Structures are given as C-alpha cells and as structure tokens.
C-alpha cells in the first residue's frame, strides 16, 4: 500500500453520464419513477434525507403534540440528531445489540413511553436491521416508526422494498449514494392519511428557494464531472488528507455538519437527472451485490475480522452494498489500520467517528451519556471499519487491502 494510486470513493455511488444531464422534457417526475422502482403507491421528493426526516417529524408532531421524544440508535449519523432538534423535539439514544445494528430491545422498551413520538431504526451502510421489534415497541406506546434507509435504496425484504413493514421510510439521494441528485431525499408513507399529513407539512414548511436549488444544480454538475477516478483525488482525496494531517477525524469522515438544515424544493432538472440515472440503478446494485459477496468471502477468511451482515432477525433480508463493514479486534488495532490506510485512497474509512453522545460539537442536541452507558454502540463506534464497494477498487488493490487488514488484525 506504499504507492498511492487513484483515490477510491468511500462508498459505491452510481456515476452519472452525459445523457443524464440533458434539459428535462417529460421525464422530470422523479417521484413517480421511484414509486415504480420501489413498488409503492407514492413517493415524496425532498431536498435531502435529513429534510425527509424533518418533514415526517413535523407531520407527526402536529398529529400528536404532547409527544416530544424521538428514539434513535446511539451509533448513527449526527444529522439525525440535528433533524430532531430542528423540529423542537428531544433525542433519546438507544444502545444496540452486541455485534449488530439492531436496537437493544430491553433498552428500547425502557426509553419508550407516553412522550415517545417516533422510533428510528437505521439500515446503516445498506445493512438491514430489525424493524419488527422497533415497530412493536413503538406501537405499544402509541408511537410511530420511521425507518432511516438513507443508504439502502433498492434493498428488499423478501419481494418488497425495505420500509414496507413500518409507518414511514426515507432514502437519501446525496453525493456518493446509489442514486444521487448531489443532495436529495425520498420519503415513503404507507397510511394515506399520514401521507397527506406529510405532504401538507412539506407544503407549509419547505420553501421554493432558488438560491439553494441553483447551488445544488452546480454541485450536481461538478459531481458528474469529478465522480470518477481522475477527479476524486481533487474533490475527495485532497480534503481528506488535509483533515487527517490536522488530526481531525470528524472532518475526514464528513461528520462536521452545519446545524442549519437547508430546506427547499428540488427543481425539474435535477429530478430529470435522477429519472435517467435510475434506469441504470438495478444493474448497478446487482453488480455491487455480486462483488460484495465475493469480497465478503475473502474478508471472512481473515482470522478475527467479522463482516457486518443483515440482521439475522430479518428473514429474506437483501440489503444494498455501498460498503463492506468489518469489526476489528480492538479499537487500538482499528485505529492503527485507519491511520495507515485512510489517507492512501484505497477506499477505507469510518462510517461515523463516534457514538452520538461522544461528539463534543453536538452536545447541544444530544443528551450526555455516562462512561459505562451504551456499551455496544460505543464498541461498534470504536471497532468498525468501512471498505468501499466501488467498482474502482479493483481486485488487485482489494487483495492488498485484505493483506494489510490481516496484519493489523493479528
């Protein structure tokens, strides 16, 4: 790994083509195209996955104004905490079951009560988590379930899309995702009355902000030009190495979010780009799954290096594979590997640097947790390592990654 080759992106995002960027004609209805892809009656397009969460929580808050708490995994994207705070709600963080992304049912039942508005199970890195337990706990206290499938567009449980068994689910269409508008989100709501409440919440709280849409359009053009091996060193590798040189792992992981959440309408051109790229998504996901399963088999041959899979509690789970996530034997070994390999451009990264209570910058919106609390979520945060499933990480380079991880795992 001494020689630095072209940078590999941290996740397997669908590259755009020149034909995707044409001016919209009649193909600017991304909501209908995604509804057909997912096999659902209706999809609501928002400007980000975070905006989807804001809209959904706003609608729920109007329906149940005395409920003020949202339960989320203790290890998840900090944007989740910012969305909850944006809506004037209180965050409750739940520990995980050992070695999985499933919410700890004992802790979850302790957290749920008459003030619970929603429970948010999260399919981190495309790996499907146990939603049935979260749904049962939420319904027992009269709350709703909102699935965070930001990285799981195209994932299925049996013959149905992920999210089919809960009240609501949202997907991210952000940079580096399977389908991207540079920033965007898709919200699916199953109950017609609740769907109407979410549409109304969006209409009343999300403005038509031309400045933000112009900015996102320019950024999408830049993504189309630079999301390829020749351009990633400039837009991804260079900022990453600068952050690592400063010792700022939060910035290197992209966890340094602005507390202000942009809300605006997605324009016709960006929607049309999404519609055209969506036609290639099924093949892209199938190729990614085949590649990930081969590489998962290679990784599992490394002693002491388990690969995180879909929850064993979800029969028929078939998640997406933007990354492969492995458990290093210890935090010290994980940190040694990430120090050596993160800046080498070989596709290694951290999904998130900390459990939510351990980010000083988010202390305003995340309740503090004692040192011994949340042991499984904190263990995950300290030992998890992500390996890109991008097709630009070729087999020879992946074998070099495996050899390096085997050394650090001893």
N, C-alpha and C positions, 0 to 999 in steps of 0.2 A: 504493500500500500504506500510505498515511498513516493512513487511517481503520481502526481495529481493529473488526472485526465479530465475530460469534460464533466461538469457538475451534473449530478443526477438529482432531480427534484425530490423533495421529501415524501411526496405521495404520487400515485399514478393518476394524473389528470388527463382528460381527453384533449389532445391538441386540436386546435381549430384549423380549418382550411380556408383558402382564399374565397371559395364559393360560399362559405358561411357568412361572409361579411357584406354580401350584396344588400342593396336597399330593399326594405320589406315590400312585398306585394300583398298577396292574400295569405302569406304564411307567417303572420305575426301573432297568432293566437297560441302562445305557449301553454296557457292553462289547459286548453282542450287537448293539445298534443301530449302533455304529461298525464292527463286523466286517462287517455287511451293507453299510454305506456304502462301506467300503474294499475289499470283495470278498476278505476274508481269513478263515481258519478261526476265529481267536480274537484278541481284544484284551484287554490287561491294563490296568485303570484304576489310576492312581496320583494322588497329590495335587499333582503338578506335573511339568513336563517334566524338571526337574532331578532329581526323585525317580525318574522312569523311568530316567534315566542312572545314578543311584546303585544302583538295583536291578539293572540289567543288568550293571554293572561288578562288583558284589558276586557275582553268579552266575558271571561269567567268572573272577573271581579264585579262586573255590572250585574251578573246573574246572581251572585252570592256575596253581597257587600260586607257581610260580617266575617267572611273567611279571609284571612290575611297572610297565610303561610304557604310557602311552596317548598316541597321536599325534593332535593336533588342529590345525585351521588357526590360524595366528598372528593372524588377524583374526576373532574370533568373540565370543560373549557371555562375559563373565567368570564367569558361573555354571557354565560348562563346566569351568573350572579349579577352581572350588570343589567341584564334584562329584567330580572326580578326587582332589583332596586329601582329601575326606571318606572316600573308600574306601581311603586309605593308599597311593595309587599315585602315580607320578611323571609329570609332564606333559612332553611333548615337543612343541614348537611347530614347525609346518611352514610354509614360505613358500608363496605362491600363484603360479600362472602369471600373466604380465603381463596386466592388464586383465580378469581373470576371477576367479571364486570357486573355480576348480579348484585342488586341491593340486598343487604343483610336483612332478612325478614323480621328478626327479633327487634333490631334497632328501628326498622321502618315502622313496625306496629307501635313502638314507644313514641315515635315522632308524630304519627298521625292522630288527629283528634278533631274536635269541633271547629277549630280555626284553620284546618288544612283546606286549601283551595285546590291544589294540584300536586300530583307526584310525577316526577320526570325521569323515567328510566332512560338510559343512554346507550346507544349502539356505537360505542367508541371504536374508531378505526374500521367501521364496517362489520365488526363482530356483533352478532345478535345476542342480546341479553334477555333475561327472564322478565317478560312484561306481565304475565298472568298473576304473579304474586303481587306486583305493584298495583295492578288493577284491583285485585281482591282487597288489599289494604285500603286503597282509596275509596272504593265503593262502600266499604264497611263503615266509613265515617261521612259518607255523602260528598266526597271529593271527586275530581276528575283525574284522568291520566293523559298526559301529554308526552308522547314519545319523541325523544331527540334522536332523529335518524339523519343528522347533518351529513355524515359520511357514508350513508347506506342507501342512496338512491339506486334502485334496482334489486335490492336484497328481497328475499322472499321467505315466507314460512309456509311450506307446502306449496300449494299452487296460487297463493295470494301474496300481495305485496306486504312487506313489513309495515306495521301500523294498522293492519286490518282488524285487529282484535282489541284496540283501545279506543278512547274517545277521539283523540287527535294525534297527528304525527306531522313533523315538519322535516324538510330536507334542505340542505344548503346547496346553493349553486355558486359558491365562491371560488376564488382562484385555486387551481390545483385539484378541484373536485372532479368526479367522473363526468359531470356536465357543468359547464360554467358560463356565467354571464359577467365574469370577474367578481361581481357581487350580486347575489340574488337568493331567493328562497321560495319554497313551495310548501303550502300548508294544506293538509287534507283533514277534513272534519266529516265524521260519518253521520251524526244525527242532523237532519235537515234544519231543525230549529236552532241548534248550536252553530251550524254552518252559517245560517243567516245572521246570527249574533256576531260572528267573527267578521263577516262581510261588512256589517254595519260599523263595527269597531274600526275596521280599516278605513272605511269611507270617511269617518269622522275624525280620525287621528293621524292619518298618513297624508301629507300634503303633496301637491304636484310641485316639486322643487326642481326647476330646470337646471339650476347650477349643479346640483348633485348628479342629476342624470347626465349632464354633459361631461362631468368629471369621470363618471363610471364608463361612459362610452369611449372616452380617450384611453382610459386604463384598459378597457377590453381590447382596443386596437393594439396597445402595447403588449398585452398578453399574447395576442395572436402572432405578433412578430417575434417575441422573445421566448415563448414557452417551447423551446427546442434546444438541443444540446449546445448549439453555438451561442445562444443568448442567455442561458441560465447562469453562466458564470458572472455576468454583469448584474442581473436583476436579483439573483438569489445568492450565489456563492460569495460574491464580494461583500454584501452587507452581513452575511452570516459570519464570515471570517473576521470582519471588523468587530462584531459583537463579541465573538469568542476571545479576541485579543484583549478586549476590555474586561473579560471575565463575566460578561452579562449574559447568563444563560437564558434569562427570561426574554430578553430581546432576541437572542439567537433562535429560540423556539417560537417566536411570534406571539408570546403571551402578554406583551406590553400593550394592552388595548386602551384606547381612549374611552373615558367614562361616558362621553356623549355618544348616543346611538343615532346615526343618521336615519331618518325616515323620509321616504319619497317614493313616487310611483316609478315603475320600470317602463321605459319607453318602448315603442314599437320596434325600433331597430334591434335593440338588444334581445327582445323576445324572439324576433325572427332569426337571429343568430343561434339562439337556443333551440329553436324548432329544427333548423337544418342540421345542427350537430347531433341532436337527439336521434336522428335516423341511424347514426353510426354507433350509438351507445351500447345496444345489446351485444354486438360483435366485440366491442372493446372490453366489456365486462366479462364475456365468456373467455376471451383470450387471457385476461388478467386472472381469472379464477384458475384456469389450467396452469398458468405459470406459477401462481402462488402455491398450488397444491404440490407441484414438483419441488419447489423450493422449501416448502414446509417439511417435506420428507427429508431433504438434505439437512435442514437445521435440527430436526429431531434426532439425527444421528450424533449430534454433539452432546456429550455427557453433561448433564446438569443444565440444559438450556431448553426448558419447555417453551412451546409456541402457543400463544393465546388463541383459542378457538371460539366458535359459537358456544353459547351456553348449553350444557348437557340437559338443561331443564326445558329446552325448546325443541320438541320433535319436528323434524322436517326443516330445520333452520338452514338457510343458504345465504350467508352474508356476502357482502362485497369485499374486495381485497385491495384497497388503495395502499395498504402497508401490511407487512407481517410484524407482529409484536411478540417479543421474546422476553422471558424472565431471566435476568442474570442472577447468578447465585447469591450475590450480595450487592449492597449499594456501592461499596468500595470498588468491586470489580466492574459494575456498570459504569461508574464514573471514570474509571481508568480507560475503559473502552471508548467512552464518548469523548474524552479529552484527546485520545489518539486519532479517532476516526471521523468525528463530526465535521471538522473543517476540511477533510480530504475530498469532499464532494462525491462520496461513494454511496450516498443515499441513507446514511444513518442519521437518526435524530431522536428527540424526545417528544412523545405526544404532547405532554404538558410537564412543566418542570416540578410543580408541587401539587400536593392536595390543596384544595381551596383555602382552608384556614391558614396555610403557611406562606401565602403571598403577602408581604407587608403592604404592597401597593393597593390591595383590595380589602384591607382591614375595615374600611368604612362600610362595606356592603356584605362582608362575610363574618358571621359570628366566630369569636375565638373558640379554640378547642384546646383542652389541656394536653399536656405532653403525651399521656398514655391513651388518649382518646383516638378513635378512628384508626385502629392499628392496621387493618387490612388495606384500607385506602392509602395510608401513608407508606405501607410496604410496597404497594403497587407503584406509587409515585417514585419510590427510591430505587426500584429494580427494573422497571420496564424500559425497553429499548425498541424503537421502531426502525424497520428496514423498508425502504421504498420498494413498491412492486411496479415501478415504472418500467416499461419495455426498454428504456435507455440504460438500465442496469443490465448489461449483457451477462451471459452465463460465466464467462471467464472472470469478470470482475466480481460477480456474486460468489464464486468459489474463493476468491481472495478474501472477501468479507467473512465467509464462513471460517476460513483458516484463522483469521485474526480473532474472531469471537471465540473460537476454540482455545486459543492461547489465553485470552482474558478470562475464560470460564474455569480454568484449572484452579 
